[in-house]
Every structure is written in C-alpha cells, then in structure tokens.
Amino acid sequence: MTEAALFEVVASIQRFAQPALDAAREDRPFDHHWPPDGPWRSKGDADHG
C-alpha cells in the first residue's frame, strides 16, 4: 500500500467515525445513520430509506 493510499484510508475512517466519536466525547446523543453511499444523515431526514 502506498503512503497516499494509506492517507486516503485513514481519511475515510475519520469521516465515518469522527461525528460519532465527537458525540460520545461531548456526552450527547448521536441519532444518525450511514446509508450505503454515505455520509451520516439524521434519522429524521426524509430522504433515507
């Protein structure tokens, strides 16, 4: 794996995990879902399936 590819993997994991980790750190609810095409969406969003 190249260094650039590794950075992209890490960035993708960060985009996925950071909002949930921030909510946990701030002791606030995290009421979102990640659809197959991403990114996080509120469970109340009308456009989720």
ABEGO torsion letter per residue (X at the ends): XBAAAAAAAAAAAAAAAAAAAAAAAAGBBBBBBBBAAOBBBBAABAABX
